[in-house]
Amino acid sequence: MPRKTPPFKNYPAWTQARFFGFIRSGLREKFNRYPVKYAVLKDSSKDIETGDIYKTGKKAGEPKTVKMYECASCNEQFRQKDVQVDHIVQAGSLKTFDDLSGFAERLFCGPEGLQILCTTCHDTKTQMEKQK
Ligand SMILES: [Zn+2]
């Protein structure tokens, strides 16, 4: 069976798709350490009182709070595990070296390029982008 794509010249053991997939996942890992991501997450968070009160310890008598994050699409409040930091404009594809600067610029955008979405709204957005 013929290969779908020929070996990539810089590292013939890999196809071009695998080569750029490797670089893309490396940059995406770095995005997970990008301070702007956490600044946006923090800005969308609120301490909401749970209705319980600390019974013991330094905070005894104070109301218990939980950090909640507002989804930019449905405007509901969610726990951190149920939200994602979303790129308003997708970073796009990275298939050649020519794609690299645009990809990196969109991935490491400023805070205005990011929004908080709940898992449901994020999945809906991803599905719609796939259909484009
Ligand atoms: Zn939502």
Residues whose N, C-alpha, C, O or C-beta is under 5 A from the ligand:
A	BS01	ZN	C71 S73 C74 C118 C121
